[in-house]
Amino acid sequence: MVTINLTLNNFSELPALLNVFDRFGNDYEYTTRGIFRRKIPPVCSICSAPMVHNGYNPHTKQGLGEINIGRYKCLNCGSTYEEDHSFWEDMKTLLFDSFNYFFQILRYHNVSYDGISDIMDVIYPRSRNTILRAFYKEMEKETVPSSENIRIVHYDEQHPKEGRCQKYRLTLLDAKTQRTIADELFEDKNPETIKEFLRKNLDASEPVFIVTDFDKRYPDILKEIFGDKLVHQYCLMHLNKLIVSDFPKNTTIEHELLKYRLLNIFYNRENEIKFLEELLSEELNVINNKEKHQEWSKKAKKEFYQYRNELKLERRRKKENLPLNSLEKAKYNFNELMENIRTYDEKVQKRLWMINKHWLNLTLFYYLPGAPATNNPIESYYSKSLKTDNKKQFRTDKGIENQIKLTQMRRLNLLKKPQKSFLELFRLFTPFKF
């Protein structure tokens, strides 16, 4: 055990000093002047002559402390040598690695770099740019196991009738091949029927990414069958239908704009929003005249519907789907709506709170390359196979990739936990305070 020569100033720090120097034997000492060195200097590596003590070199880390590392000098050849101070570097690495894990957790919860910097001001000051560089460097080291073996499927139900008898059609569709896994008719669709159907046609021991609508029974049913192997995505097209149903058919331009702002959370509706904002500014000139306003409103809505239809036809000609927003853009659009939630009608408020509650299940497709965001393939399959009446980030790419990787790591329990708490780590540096 290293010999520690205490003073009145560091007498209470003996446990911490023993912890720091526990790797060294009794041929080392920590002097009353705070110098760490060997009791008997080593022999010279050049001429093999005995060396002598020759003062020390201070090693300082701003805000943490300073340690004096002993030097040795050979009187024969004049060469010098400094004692090994890797333990000091290891202490700093341990602390700053813990900071990096802390940054990952905060970024997972969408805390901005400025916000993290403000938090660090009460722990150990770090600038925004320092945090950003440390976070990016750490994320480059992280690897997430491939999810290529995960089974991606669509699940939905249809309610056809056999004469006057109601039937229930349960269907599983393979997302990659677009082929049906199973398609069966049942007399009812109670939870036990659904469980039996899923167990029969899917391997519950393998990971599964499954897309469904918003039936309240599904989360408990799927969780019971697949447990931690489940990745449950809610269909974004079903969400859009729910949003549209929250607004009356004959809406004002203001309500139409709000509706498209909700639809713009996940799908790019910027063109429609820009068009509606221009109409809304025109409406201010006629809103005081009731007769003029009614006439203008009819004309404005007709113009908007024509414009919306032109956009739709243009996408069809180009064989393009409605573009999805990035995860960062979706979060930004949603947060903007949530900031003014108290100004909206009760239905809209409830819809926003519902989206907030199910945010993870609405965004899981971002984290698995090629995963679907909707149940459109199975809806298309239904429309072709059996038609039924009355059937309805980040400012940079790298930032978005890191956010996606963080969520994958969290789901796979790969986010590391520090070996020691900040309190324990700072305690190691207490004996070396300036």
Stockholm file with secondary structure:
# STOCKHOLM 1.0

chainA/1-434         MVTINLTLNNFSELPALLNVFDRFGNDYEYTTRGIFRRKIPPVCSICSAPMVHNGYNPHTKQGLGEINIGRYKCLNCGSTYEEDHSFWEDMKTLLFDSFNYFFQILRYHNVSYDGISDIMDVIYPRSRNTILRAFYKEMEKETVPSSENIRIVHYDEQHPKEGRCQKYRLTLLDAKTQRTIADELFEDKNPETIKEFLRKNLDASEPVFIVTDFDKRYPDILKEIFGDKLVHQYCLMHLNKLIVSDFPKNTTIEHELLKYRLLNIFYNRENEIKFLEELLSEELNVINNKEKHQEWSKKAKKEFYQYRNELKLERRRKKENLPLNSLEKAKYNFNELMENIRTYDEKVQKRLWMINKHWLNLTLFYYLPGAPATNNPIESYYSKSLKTDNKKQFRTDKGIENQIKLTQMRRLNLLKKPQKSFLELFRLFTPFKF
#=GR chainA/1-434 SS CCEECCCTTTGGGHHHHHHHTTTSCTTEEECTTSEEEESSCCBCTTTCCBEEEEEEEEEEETTTEEEEEEEEEETTTCCEEECCCHHHHHHHHHHHHHHHHHHHHHHHTTCCHHHHHHHHTTTSCCCHHHHHHHHHHHHHHCCCCCCTTCEEEEEEEECCEETTEECEEEEEEETTTCCEEEEEEESCCCHHHHHHHHHHHSCTTSCEEEEECCCTTHHHHHHHHHGGGEEEEECHHHHHHHHHHTSCSSCCHHHHHHHHHHHTTTBCCHHHHHHHHHHHHHHTTTTTCHHHHHHHHHHHHHHHHHHHHHHHHHHHHTTCCCCBCCHHHHHHHHHHHHHTGGGSCHHHHHHHHHHHHTHHHHHGGGGSTTCCSSCHHHHHHHHHHCCCTTCCCCSSHHHHHHHHHHHHHHHTTCSCCCSSCHHHHHHHHGGGCC
#=GC SS_cons         CCEECCCTTTGGGHHHHHHHTTTSCTTEEECTTSEEEESSCCBCTTTCCBEEEEEEEEEEETTTEEEEEEEEEETTTCCEEECCCHHHHHHHHHHHHHHHHHHHHHHHTTCCHHHHHHHHTTTSCCCHHHHHHHHHHHHHHCCCCCCTTCEEEEEEEECCEETTEECEEEEEEETTTCCEEEEEEESCCCHHHHHHHHHHHSCTTSCEEEEECCCTTHHHHHHHHHGGGEEEEECHHHHHHHHHHTSCSSCCHHHHHHHHHHHTTTBCCHHHHHHHHHHHHHHTTTTTCHHHHHHHHHHHHHHHHHHHHHHHHHHHHTTCCCCBCCHHHHHHHHHHHHHTGGGSCHHHHHHHHHHHHTHHHHHGGGGSTTCCSSCHHHHHHHHHHCCCTTCCCCSSHHHHHHHHHHHHHHHTTCSCCCSSCHHHHHHHHGGGCC
//
